[in-house]
């Protein structure tokens, strides 16, 4: 995925476009977190807890059975027709905004679902914005670093981060979902 | 076949181990307690990494 911004900003050499991409990602993602907190205010606490337990359980069972984390397929949102090599800043900004929407692109991490439910449950707009801004920042970081990398194409850039490749992230995701599931169960037992 | 069984055993051990250890480590309040910050930030980091490698 690091290749996206590489292509977008004319060979990945525009550092200004990379910063715009990362900034848009972070800001829009933070706004999504804020929106989720506000949207969750009308939902009863019990419903949120049940949804969190159910989604975490589903992810954990899937992980045990198949060794992977299910992801939600989504139609491509990053259209190739958006590429405008004449205006790398505007293009990077546009891609950053869509990436920052988080749920508008395929969700590979179950943690994102659990996180959305968790911040709705916590009902704290500040923390909702902060934690989703972290998601956007981390999500866009690998792509935004492309201009500083010596590799010239996407696959090579992606291979520079071998530790965080899919199996590792899947295991971390499953661990996180298990912790949330255990926390929800404890929370329910204690009431 | 034995490798497949070993991998599955590791997965089960991982989940059971995390479930058991969470019972001792995490306070039973996910909605605003001090552990919320740690859990939420950990989820945010993992969600960011996971989403970064979406197709």
Interface residues (C-beta under 8 A of the other chain):
Chain A: X1 X2 X45 X49 X52 X60 X63 X64 X67 X69 X71 X102 X105 X106 X107 X108 X109 X110 X111 X112 X114 X115 X118 X119 X121 X122 X123 X124 X127 X131 X132 X134 X135 X136 X137 X138 X139 X140 X141 X142 X143 X158 X164 X165 X166 X169 X170 X171 X172 X173 X174 X175 X176 X178 X179 X180 X181 X182 X183 X184 X186 X187 X189 X190
Chain B: X7 X8 X11 X12 X14 X15 X18 X19 X22 X23 X26 X28 X29 X30 X31 X32 X35 X36 X37 X39 X40 X41 X42 X43 X44 X45 X46 X47 X48 X49 X50 X51 X52 X53 X54 X55
